[in-house]
Amino acid sequence: MKTYMANPATVERKWFVVDATNMPLGRLASQVADMLTGKNKTIYTPHVDTGDFVIVINSDKVVLTGKKAEQKKYRWHTGYIGGLKEVDYATLMEKDSTKVVEKAVKGMLPKTTLGRKQITRLHIYKDAAHKHEAQQPETVALKGAIE
């Protein structure tokens, strides 16, 4: 029996819509990362990009459980001396919730050229409206939403 190896030329990519309403950030990010890498497909091959396009809607309604909204910090450095900046996730969610979801998903992708290619297929929107109707995306219900 031969082992199937996916070929980049034969990979068919679909478009999926994911609703982030009442989803914990980590559960949402891990399931979206699996869709971007293609791990939810039977043809998954680690060295070939077999993932799909993912549209995340309602990023404003994503949930941070426990005290993460106040205690968890997003840190970055400006490159200047003493330029370490930080902001808590509650403030970041108010300012730009799409950045919170993007950082969470990006952290779960490979840190290689393959991962950088996969993150380009992620589209995040604050509300339910998106501009990808022409691609006829399928709606996917993810596991783990808080009731």
Protein Blocks (a to p, Z undefined) as FASTA:
>chain_A
ZZddddfklpccddddddfehiafklmmmmmmmmmnopmpmkbcfkbcfbdcdddehkll
pccehjllmmpccdddehiahiaccddfklmmmmommlmmmmmmmmmpccbfklmmmmmm
pccdfblbdcklmnopaddddehiaZZ
